[in-house]
Each structure stands twice: as structure tokens, then as C-alpha cells.
Amino acid sequence: MTTRRDRFDELVLDAAEGLEHRLGTPLGLELAVEEVPPSDPAPWEHDVALGRLFPSEAGMPARLVVYRRPVLHRAADEAELGELVTEVVVEQVARMLGRDPEDLV
């Protein structure tokens, strides 16, 4: 049986795999889902973060984290949830690559 949490994880993986397919190359980062963002937002975050990219360092790959509860809270339905997860993944990968998110869709 697939839980809602499992389904959310699948949406994140699907978004990353779709992006890898469009780019034609592996993203080279770790994906993670956490319930909520940490209580210390990044200086540029004015709203509750939906995701965050942690840059690679000390030989460790970059890490993209999608925050499940804020994303679920913003999505009105299942279709919007999938779109929002994809948007979060695309925005964070674009930041990592130094590109405009619109160039990646």
C-alpha cells in the first residue's frame, strides 16, 4: 500500500527524473524530503521555504530538500501538488546551475 508520504516522495523523484531527461544529463545531487524547513531561514527567504538547495562541499554532492508540509499546504489538489513539486525542484536546480528556471522547462 502506498502512503501519502510515499506518493509525495515519488512526486519529487519524478520531477527530478523528468528534469534529468530534459537536460540529458544526471543532476548530480542528492534528493531529500523533510517535513518542515529549519527555523533559521536563508537570508533571501521571506516566506516559508518550499525547498532548499545545499551546495556541494568537501566532496559531498549538492543536496536538494523539498519540505513536504509547506508544499502540501499550498497545493489545492493532487494535480496542483504535482505541479508545485516540479516547480520547486526546477527552481532549486536552476539555482544550482546558474540558469533561469524557465530555461529548464
N, C-alpha and C positions, 0 to 999 in steps of 0.2 A: 504494500500500500504506500502510495506517495503522499507525504505530508505537505502542508503549505510551505513549510520551511524548505523541504526538498525541492518543491516546484520553484521557489524563489532562487535557490542555488542553480537550478537548471536554466533559468532565465539569464542569469549572469554569465554562465558558461556559453550559452547560445549566442549572447551578444558579443562576447569576446571571439568566439569561433567565426561568427559572421564577419567581424571586422578583420580578422586574420585572412579570411577568404578574399575579401575586397582588396586588402593591401597586398596579398600574395606573399606574405611572409609571417612567420611567427612573431608574436608581440614581445616575447622575451621578458615576461613579467609574471609574478605570482598573483593569483586572484584569491580574494577572501571576502566573506560576508560576515559582518558583525552586526549585532542588534542595534546599537546606537553609537553615534560618534563620541569621542572623548570630550570631556568637559572643557578642554582647552582648544578652542577653535583656532584655525590658522588665521593670520592677520587679515587676509583677504576675504574670509568667510563672514558674511553679515547675517545670513540666515542659518538655520540648521543644515549642516552638510549632508548631502545625499551620498557622497562618495569622496574618497581622497586618494591621491597618489603619493606614495612614499618612494622617493628616488632611490636608485641603487646606490649602495655604498659598501665598502670593504669586501668586495667580491660577491655581495649578495645582490640578486636581481631586484628590480623595482617591484613594488607591491601595490596593487590596486585593491582598495577596500570599498565595498558597497554597503551602506548602512540600511539594513532591512526595514526597521520600524519607520524611519522618516520617509522612505520611498513608499511603503505601504500606505502611510497616512496621506500622502499627496495623490495617490492614484485612485481614481473614482471607480474603476472596474478592472477586470483581468486584462483587457486589451490595452488600456492606458498603462497598466503596470508594466507590461512587456515593452511598450514604447519608452517609458520613463527609465527603466533599467538600461535599455540600449543607449539612451541619451546620456546617462551618467557614465557608462563605460566609454562611449565615444569622446565625451568631453575630457575625461581623465587621460585617455590615450593620446588625444590631440595635444594636451599639455605636455605629456612626456616627449612627444615627437616635435614639439615646437611648431605645430601646424594649427590651422583653423579647423574647428570641428566640422564645419560644412564641407571641407575638402575630403573628409573621411566617410561621408555617407553617400 
